[in-house]
Amino acid sequence: MLRYFNPAGAHKSGRIGEDPRGAPSNLLPFISQVAVGRRPELTIFGNDYPPPDGTGVRDYLHVEDLAAGHLRALEKVGASRGVEAYNFGTGNGFSVLEMCEDAWRWQVGNPNGYAKTRGGGRRLGNTF
């Protein structure tokens, strides 16, 4: 049995990711849609939670890490009897406001969504 909350992100190829039809049901796609101008704003609910900024904290888990965890769990299925429970997470939570501020910093500092390399060759370690 696998247990996790708040999967976020996209495959590094960009072919599979968070671009829901209609209103998103979780934070990251909502932030992304506001950042690219698809939505005018994001309403942050709650300002009286224990973190210093007052917003809720979640442990976000990247979808590629989640996929790897599923594969590891499948390896265990054949080697064990009965039911075992596994919690997936990083153990490090981020507040809603921290997630928003990070996205806004990235968007303002990098409005095109990427940085072009200038005058440099390929990055060390790239194979193609």
Phi and psi in degrees as GROMACS dihedral restraints (atoms count N, CA, C in turn):
[ dihedral_restraints ]
;  ai    aj    ak    al  type     phi  dphi    fc
    3     4     5     6     1  -109.7    20    10
    4     5     6     7     1   138.7    20    10
    6     7     8     9     1  -132.4    20    10
    7     8     9    10     1   127.3    20    10
    9    10    11    12     1  -160.2    20    10
   10    11    12    13     1   159.0    20    10
   12    13    14    15     1  -136.5    20    10
   13    14    15    16     1   157.9    20    10
   15    16    17    18     1    58.7    20    10
   16    17    18    19     1    50.3    20    10
   18    19    20    21     1   -65.5    20    10
   19    20    21    22     1   143.2    20    10
   21    22    23    24     1  -148.1    20    10
   22    23    24    25     1   156.5    20    10
   24    25    26    27     1   103.0    20    10
   25    26    27    28     1  -166.3    20    10
   27    28    29    30     1  -146.5    20    10
   28    29    30    31     1   164.5    20    10
   30    31    32    33     1   -66.9    20    10
   31    32    33    34     1   145.6    20    10
   33    34    35    36     1   -61.5    20    10
   34    35    36    37     1   -19.8    20    10
   36    37    38    39     1   -72.6    20    10
   37    38    39    40     1   -21.5    20    10
   39    40    41    42     1    82.6    20    10
   40    41    42    43     1    -2.5    20    10
   42    43    44    45     1   -80.3    20    10
   43    44    45    46     1   -25.0    20    10
   45    46    47    48     1  -127.0    20    10
   46    47    48    49     1   128.5    20    10
   48    49    50    51     1  -172.3    20    10
   49    50    51    52     1  -162.6    20    10
   51    52    53    54     1   -95.5    20    10
   52    53    54    55     1    95.3    20    10
   54    55    56    57     1  -144.2    20    10
   55    56    57    58     1    69.3    20    10
   57    58    59    60     1   -67.5    20    10
   58    59    60    61     1   151.6    20    10
   60    61    62    63     1   -80.7    20    10
   61    62    63    64     1   137.7    20    10
   63    64    65    66     1    79.1    20    10
   64    65    66    67     1  -161.0    20    10
   66    67    68    69     1   -76.8    20    10
   67    68    69    70     1   129.9    20    10
   69    70    71    72     1   -63.3    20    10
   70    71    72    73     1   151.2    20    10
   72    73    74    75     1  -104.7    20    10
   73    74    75    76     1     0.1    20    10
   75    76    77    78     1  -136.9    20    10
   76    77    78    79     1   171.5    20    10
   78    79    80    81     1   -69.1    20    10
   79    80    81    82     1   -49.5    20    10
   81    82    83    84     1   -59.4    20    10
   82    83    84    85     1   -45.6    20    10
   84    85    86    87     1   -64.6    20    10
   85    86    87    88     1   -32.1    20    10
   87    88    89    90     1   -65.0    20    10
   88    89    90    91     1   -46.7    20    10
   90    91    92    93     1   -58.0    20    10
   91    92    93    94     1   -45.1    20    10
   93    94    95    96     1   -62.4    20    10
   94    95    96    97     1   -41.6    20    10
   96    97    98    99     1   -67.1    20    10
   97    98    99   100     1   -34.8    20    10
   99   100   101   102     1   -69.3    20    10
  100   101   102   103     1   -42.0    20    10
  102   103   104   105     1   -61.8    20    10
  103   104   105   106     1   -33.7    20    10
  105   106   107   108     1   -96.0    20    10
  106   107   108   109     1     3.8    20    10
  108   109   110   111     1    87.8    20    10
  109   110   111   112     1     7.6    20    10
  111   112   113   114     1   -72.4    20    10
  112   113   114   115     1   -30.3    20    10
  114   115   116   117     1  -125.9    20    10
  115   116   117   118     1   146.3    20    10
  117   118   119   120     1   -72.8    20    10
  118   119   120   121     1   -32.3    20    10
  120   121   122   123     1  -163.5    20    10
  121   122   123   124     1   167.0    20    10
  123   124   125   126     1  -116.7    20    10
  124   125   126   127     1   127.4    20    10
  126   127   128   129     1   -89.4    20    10
  127   128   129   130     1   125.0    20    10
  129   130   131   132     1   -97.4    20    10
  130   131   132   133     1   120.6    20    10
  132   133   134   135     1   -93.5    20    10
  133   134   135   136     1   129.0    20    10
  135   136   137   138     1    90.1    20    10
  136   137   138   139     1   133.8    20    10
  138   139   140   141     1  -141.9    20    10
  139   140   141   142     1    17.4    20    10
  141   142   143   144     1  -126.5    20    10
  142   143   144   145     1    25.4    20    10
  144   145   146   147     1   -80.6    20    10
  145   146   147   148     1   164.1    20    10
  147   148   149   150     1   -58.2    20    10
  148   149   150   151     1   -33.1    20    10
  150   151   152   153     1   -57.8    20    10
  151   152   153   154     1   156.0    20    10
  153   154   155   156     1   -53.8    20    10
  154   155   156   157     1   -34.2    20    10
  156   157   158   159     1   -86.9    20    10
  157   158   159   160     1    -3.9    20    10
  159   160   161   162     1    82.1    20    10
  160   161   162   163     1    -1.8    20    10
  162   163   164   165     1   -97.8    20    10
  163   164   165   166     1   161.8    20    10
  165   166   167   168     1   -66.0    20    10
  166   167   168   169     1   152.4    20    10
  168   169   170   171     1  -112.0    20    10
  169   170   171   172     1   137.7    20    10
  171   172   173   174     1  -133.8    20    10
  172   173   174   175     1   152.1    20    10
  174   175   176   177     1   -98.6    20    10
  175   176   177   178     1   100.9    20    10
  177   178   179   180     1   -83.7    20    10
  178   179   180   181     1   138.2    20    10
  180   181   182   183     1  -123.5    20    10
  181   182   183   184     1   121.9    20    10
  183   184   185   186     1   -65.7    20    10
  184   185   186   187     1   141.5    20    10
  186   187   188   189     1   -62.6    20    10
  187   188   189   190     1   -30.2    20    10
  189   190   191   192     1   -70.2    20    10
  190   191   192   193     1   -36.9    20    10
  192   193   194   195     1   -66.3    20    10
  193   194   195   196     1   -38.5    20    10
  195   196   197   198     1   -64.1    20    10
  196   197   198   199     1   -42.7    20    10
  198   199   200   201     1   -62.1    20    10
  199   200   201   202     1   -42.6    20    10
  201   202   203   204     1   -62.7    20    10
  202   203   204   205     1   -38.5    20    10
  204   205   206   207     1   -64.3    20    10
  205   206   207   208     1   -38.4    20    10
  207   208   209   210     1   -62.7    20    10
  208   209   210   211     1   -42.1    20    10
  210   211   212   213     1   -63.2    20    10
  211   212   213   214     1   -43.1    20    10
  213   214   215   216     1   -62.6    20    10
  214   215   216   217     1   -38.7    20    10
  216   217   218   219     1   -65.0    20    10
  217   218   219   220     1   -38.7    20    10
  219   220   221   222     1   -62.7    20    10
  220   221   222   223     1   -35.9    20    10
  222   223   224   225     1   -62.2    20    10
  223   224   225   226     1   -36.8    20    10
  225   226   227   228     1   -73.9    20    10
  226   227   228   229     1   -27.7    20    10
  228   229   230   231     1   -57.1    20    10
  229   230   231   232     1   -45.7    20    10
  231   232   233   234     1   -71.3    20    10
  232   233   234   235     1   -19.3    20    10
  234   235   236   237     1   -98.3    20    10
  235   236   237   238     1    -1.2    20    10
  237   238   239   240     1  -132.4    20    10
  238   239   240   241     1   161.8    20    10
  240   241   242   243     1  -114.9    20    10
  241   242   243   244     1   148.9    20    10
  243   244   245   246     1    81.7    20    10
  244   245   246   247     1  -162.2    20    10
  246   247   248   249     1  -111.1    20    10
  247   248   249   250     1   132.1    20    10
  249   250   251   252     1  -122.4    20    10
  250   251   252   253     1   144.5    20    10
  252   253   254   255     1  -106.7    20    10
  253   254   255   256     1   136.0    20    10
  255   256   257   258     1  -127.8    20    10
  256   257   258   259     1   128.7    20    10
  258   259   260   261     1   -98.0    20    10
  259   260   261   262     1   126.5    20    10
  261   262   263   264     1  -100.0    20    10
  262   263   264   265     1   135.8    20    10
  264   265   266   267     1   174.4    20    10
  265   266   267   268     1   169.2    20    10
  267   268   269   270     1   -93.5    20    10
  268   269   270   271     1   -22.9    20    10
  270   271   272   273     1    84.0    20    10
  271   272   273   274     1    -0.2    20    10
  273   274   275   276     1  -122.0    20    10
  274   275   276   277     1   112.0    20    10
  276   277   278   279     1   -89.7    20    10
  277   278   279   280     1   156.5    20    10
  279   280   281   282     1  -127.9    20    10
  280   281   282   283     1   140.2    20    10
  282   283   284   285     1   -76.7    20    10
  283   284   285   286     1   161.0    20    10
  285   286   287   288     1   -57.4    20    10
  286   287   288   289     1   -44.5    20    10
  288   289   290   291     1   -65.8    20    10
  289   290   291   292     1   -37.2    20    10
  291   292   293   294     1   -61.4    20    10
  292   293   294   295     1   -42.4    20    10
  294   295   296   297     1   -63.5    20    10
  295   296   297   298     1   -43.7    20    10
  297   298   299   300     1   -64.2    20    10
  298   299   300   301     1   -47.9    20    10
  300   301   302   303     1   -61.9    20    10
  301   302   303   304     1   -38.9    20    10
  303   304   305   306     1   -63.6    20    10
  304   305   306   307     1   -43.5    20    10
  306   307   308   309     1   -64.7    20    10
  307   308   309   310     1   -41.5    20    10
  309   310   311   312     1   -66.8    20    10
  310   311   312   313     1   -40.0    20    10
  312   313   314   315     1   -60.1    20    10
  313   314   315   316     1   -44.5    20    10
  315   316   317   318     1   -63.5    20    10
  316   317   318   319     1   -44.7    20    10
  318   319   320   321     1   -66.1    20    10
  319   320   321   322     1   -42.8    20    10
  321   322   323   324     1   -69.0    20    10
  322   323   324   325     1   -41.9    20    10
  324   325   326   327     1   -77.2    20    10
  325   326   327   328     1   -15.3    20    10
  327   328   329   330     1  -147.5    20    10
  328   329   330   331     1    66.9    20    10
  330   331   332   333     1   -63.8    20    10
  331   332   333   334     1   -21.5    20    10
  333   334   335   336     1   -86.8    20    10
  334   335   336   337     1    -6.4    20    10
  336   337   338   339     1    88.6    20    10
  337   338   339   340     1    -3.3    20    10
  339   340   341   342     1  -159.0    20    10
  340   341   342   343     1   163.9    20    10
  342   343   344   345     1  -110.2    20    10
  343   344   345   346     1   130.5    20    10
  345   346   347   348     1   -83.8    20    10
  346   347   348   349     1   137.5    20    10
  348   349   350   351     1   -76.4    20    10
  349   350   351   352     1   135.7    20    10
  351   352   353   354     1  -118.6    20    10
  352   353   354   355     1   120.1    20    10
  354   355   356   357     1    68.8    20    10
  355   356   357   358     1     7.6    20    10
  357   358   359   360     1  -108.9    20    10
  358   359   360   361     1   158.8    20    10
  360   361   362   363     1   -84.3    20    10
  361   362   363   364     1  -158.1    20    10
  363   364   365   366     1   -71.1    20    10
  364   365   366   367     1   153.7    20    10
  366   367   368   369     1   -71.3    20    10
  367   368   369   370     1   137.1    20    10
  369   370   371   372     1   -55.1    20    10
  370   371   372   373     1   129.5    20    10
  372   373   374   375     1   102.0    20    10
  373   374   375   376     1   -17.5    20    10
  375   376   377   378     1   -71.5    20    10
  376   377   378   379     1   138.7    20    10
  378   379   380   381     1  -104.1    20    10
  379   380   381   382     1   -12.0    20    10
